[in-house]
Amino acid sequence: MKLCFGSFMTVLKLCKPKSVKQKLLCGTVLLSVAPLYDIRNEDGTVHDLLICRSNLSPQVTDKAPTADAQETVGYFKKNILPLLDANKMKSGILALKDIIAKDNEIKPDVVVDRASGKTKADILKQTSFALEEFLAGLFLYTASVVNNTAGKSFIGNIKAEYIESFDDRSDEIALVNTSSKPTTTALTVQEGAQIDVVGVETLITISDQIAKLMVFEKPEKDMLVTLLTESNGKCLNCGNALGIPVRNKLPSSKCEVVYLTLSATESQGYENAVALCEGACAKEVEVMSVDEKKALLASKRRCAEIQAFIERTESIRFPKEIETVLREIHKVKNLSELEKTDLKDLVEIEKKIHEPYLKDKIDASMVRLYKKVKDICGRLEQEIGFDTQMFGEMMKSAQILLSSGLKDKPEITDPQEFVIGLLVEKLSSQVGQQHKDACDIIIGYLVKRCDLFNENAKQS
Ligand SMILES: [Zn+2]
């Protein structure tokens, strides 16, 4: 085993909620020491770091050795912990300890936790951890002294099962809260200096104010990015479009992070956070009943689940000609003089679509639109080189990826309708929500063309 940035980050990745994207988590970690190096939107860069294919950018490795350890700890507490699943962290710590123990190149007296100054030998004995300190300390170590590509031959061992193998030992780890510790501020009084001049009370007030200033909007902003991404840019309370953050730019509509705590003792974190319209909807929360809050939290989880499903198809990007096709379909979909198709002339889908409501819906839409969509696709194949066959195959791959994730979701009672909904969501997330109706139509067309859900038809 090797403790490198890739293995460190892979452990964190396996301890995040599904809805937090790995690029967001990894990018946010790197921003701790290199505030101008933002790769939170770069899948490829993050992926290569996680599998130890590439080394960290000099923008990170130049800064890490001299980074202020306590500032980095504060940053991890505010920005990284909210992106992790607290339930998994004890197993995550045990995994990191195991990796450190098995890394034969680290001698026992080497300082591995650069925040607390603990050596390898200290860490192997350690049972009580301040999470932000431990993670910040290991990150600084990996970014300062380890060549990331050196971990390449070991990184494949760090999988979900590896982390889970520590689950039944989680009692060995105690997590300690550092929030009761006094905040370390830049204020230090040199020995012999005349404290009396300003007075101790003034000093405390100033140091309090500095501590407040240090809690600037950034952590909330990262949480907002996560929440808006998983809610598909909508306010969960009223459905208003707030926008999805793109490349670090926040949406123009005003929104804020609100915590739906159900009791006074419940702590605030990712699990109970939602993004709502600033002012209006956010204020309503104050007077909401427990049941109303629970309903809102349920829709938060549903949205997050949908986004996690769609993330499975992240590698699929449809050719951009599809936008023209959808625009054309959008234009004609409400025309009254469309030439209808007799249902008997269309492929019978009863054997492959088992949900009657869905079958009727597709049939009804295709009786009206099948010919028109076929014409549009045929014409655009000639004019702009749109490849209907390839598009159908890509959709099919997406459908298989999404369907395979449904196996352990018995609570979803209409799986085919659910998958089609996800395919529409996937396509409209690429081409823009204004074409959602057209996305719905073209997917019905692919079902009728037998690009989608065709496995059962073949069997019979
Ligand atoms: Zn709202």
Residues whose N, C-alpha, C, O or C-beta is under 5 A from the ligand:
A	BS01	ZN	C235 N237 C238 G239 N240 L276 C277 C281
